[in-house]
Amino acid sequence: DKTPRSLKRLSRRGVYGVRSPDLIDVPHNSSLPYVSSPRLKSEFQLEGWKIQPQLNSISRGSDFIRLEPKIMQVLIELASRPGEVLTKEELIRAVWPNTYVGDDALIRCISELRRTFEDDPRSPHVIQTISKIGYRLIAPVEVADVGGPANDEVVFDV
């Protein structure tokens, strides 16, 4: 294996690449508050799509799409706080902890999510851009209640 020793060390710590499905509870060293909903480790629905975070996949009817892990993490961050404006810095710190990335990585993830959900940035129905600040999930999020019967749901509507 010709992988540099420093990258192997970072990989074991989870900084370089994705280590496991528990990537949703991302630790970070930031002065900004970070809240991630533990419920979003399980399935939730958005715009008629069934989101499966641990599988990095979304499905609707016969359509099945596998998302890159970082794109799924951005979606989970937005869905864990629907209706709230998340700054670019908050999203970057949550999805890429202890790693320097520019806005381009986040912009690419948002673009992929918009393409997947057929969301037009000029007339959004899923993700709204808040100019010079960040993004806001404007679509309702439906989370199955893991403690109760399967048909009980918690709906976060904005």
KAFENCOR-V562845 format. One record per residue. N is the residue number from 1. SS is DSSP state (~ for helix, > for strand, _ for the rest). PSI is psi in whole degrees, -180 to 180 (NA if undefined). BURIAL is b if it has 9 or more other ideal C-beta (glycine too) atoms within 8 Angstrom, else e. Layout:
n ss psi burial
N SS PSI BURIAL
N SS PSI BURIAL
This chain:
n ss psi burial
1 _ 126 e
2 _ 16 e
3 _ 130 e
4 _ 144 e
5 ~ -37 e
6 ~ -38 e
7 ~ -36 b
8 ~ -43 b
9 ~ -45 e
10 ~ -38 b
11 ~ -42 b
12 ~ -32 e
13 ~ -7 e
14 _ 8 b
15 _ -36 e
16 _ 107 e
17 _ -178 e
18 _ 133 e
19 _ -43 e
20 _ 171 e
21 ~ -12 e
22 ~ 15 e
23 ~ -10 b
24 ~ -39 b
25 _ 81 e
26 _ 120 b
27 _ 153 e
28 _ 158 b
29 _ 92 e
30 _ 154 e
31 _ -15 e
32 _ 144 e
33 _ 147 e
34 _ 123 b
35 _ 125 e
36 _ 132 b
37 _ 121 b
38 ~ -21 e
39 ~ -27 b
40 ~ 6 b
41 ~ -25 e
42 _ 179 b
43 _ 149 e
44 > 169 b
45 > 146 b
46 > 120 b
47 _ 37 e
48 _ -2 e
49 > 138 b
50 > 118 e
51 > 126 b
52 > 90 b
53 ~ -42 b
54 ~ -18 e
55 ~ -2 e
56 _ 42 b
57 > 156 b
58 > 149 b
59 > 151 b
60 > 117 e
61 _ -125 e
62 _ -2 e
63 > 130 e
64 > 124 e
65 > 130 e
66 > 127 e
67 _ 152 b
68 _ 148 e
69 ~ -41 b
70 ~ -36 b
71 ~ -42 b
72 ~ -40 b
73 ~ -40 b
74 ~ -44 b
75 ~ -44 b
76 ~ -42 b
77 ~ -45 b
78 ~ -43 b
79 ~ -24 b
80 ~ -16 b
81 _ 62 b
82 _ 140 b
83 _ -16 e
84 _ 144 e
85 > 123 e
86 > 125 b
87 > 159 b
88 ~ -40 b
89 ~ -42 e
90 ~ -46 b
91 ~ -44 b
92 ~ -43 b
93 ~ -35 b
94 ~ -39 b
95 ~ -33 b
96 _ 66 b
97 _ 145 b
98 _ 24 e
99 _ 138 e
100 _ 121 e
101 _ 150 e
102 _ 178 e
103 ~ -25 e
104 ~ -38 e
105 ~ -44 b
106 ~ -43 b
107 ~ -40 e
108 ~ -42 e
109 ~ -45 b
110 ~ -43 b
111 ~ -42 e
112 ~ -42 b
113 ~ -42 b
114 ~ -41 b
115 ~ -43 e
116 ~ -45 b
117 _ 7 b
118 _ 49 e
119 _ 127 b
120 > 121 e
121 _ -25 e
122 _ -28 e
123 > 71 e
124 _ 148 b
125 _ -5 e
126 _ -61 b
127 > 123 b
128 > 133 e
129 > 130 e
130 > 105 b
131 _ 131 e
132 _ 2 e
133 _ -61 e
134 > -139 b
135 > 159 b
136 > 133 b
137 > 120 b
138 _ -8 b
139 _ 146 b
140 _ 143 b
141 > 128 b
142 > 121 b
143 > 127 b
144 > 137 b
145 _ 108 b
146 _ -22 e
147 _ -21 e
148 _ -164 e
149 _ 155 e
150 _ -27 e
151 _ -2 e
152 _ 137 e
153 > 153 e
154 > 124 b
155 > 127 e
156 > 106 b
157 _ 141 e
158 _ NA b
